[in-house]
Amino acid sequence: MPAKSAAQQKAAGAALSAKRGETDKDDLKGASRSMEKSMTERELEELAATSRKGKPEHVRKD
C-alpha cells in the first residue's frame, strides 16, 4: 500500500524508526505516533519506501 502524500510517507518513516528503536517513541507526534502503535513494521516499511516524487504534501479528506 503506497503512501498517498509526502506527509504520510514522512510520518511512516518516523514511526518505523521508533518501532525499530532507532529513535525515541516519546518524540513522535500526531499521525506517526498512532502509526507506530497500530501498524506492523512491514506495513510501515511499505509506506515509508514510497517515493515522494509527484506526491502532494497533503491529501484532504472528503
MARFI-263527 format. One line per 10 residues: number of its first residue (from 1); their letters; for each residue x, y, z of C-alpha. Coordinates in steps of 0.5 Angstrom, whole numbers, plus 500, padded with zeros to 3 digits. Example, Ala and Ser with C-alpha at 12.3 -4.5 7.8 and 13.67 -1.06 7.14 Angstrom:
// MARFI-263527
1> as> 525:491:516; 527:498:514 $
// end
This chain:
// MARFI-263527
1> mpaksaaqqk> 500:500:500; 504:506:498; 503:513:501; 498:518:498; 502:524:500; 509:526:502; 507:528:509; 504:521:510; 511:518:508; 515:522:513 $
11> aagaalsakr> 510:520:518; 511:513:517; 519:514:516; 519:517:523; 514:511:526; 519:506:523; 525:509:526; 522:509:533; 519:502:532; 526:499:531 $
21> getdkddlkg> 529:503:537; 533:508:533; 529:514:536; 525:515:542; 518:514:542; 517:520:546; 519:524:540; 513:522:536; 507:527:535; 501:526:531 $
31> asrsmeksmt> 500:521:526; 507:518:527; 505:516:534; 499:513:532; 502:509:526; 507:507:531; 502:504:535; 497:501:530; 502:498:524; 507:493:524 $
41> ereleelaat> 514:494:522; 513:491:515; 507:496:514; 511:502:516; 517:500:511; 512:499:505; 509:506:507; 516:509:508; 519:506:502; 514:510:497 $
51> srkgkpehvr> 517:515:493; 515:523:495; 516:525:487; 510:527:485; 506:526:491; 502:532:494; 505:535:501; 498:533:504; 491:530:502; 485:533:504 $
61> kd> 479:528:507; 473:529:503 $
// end
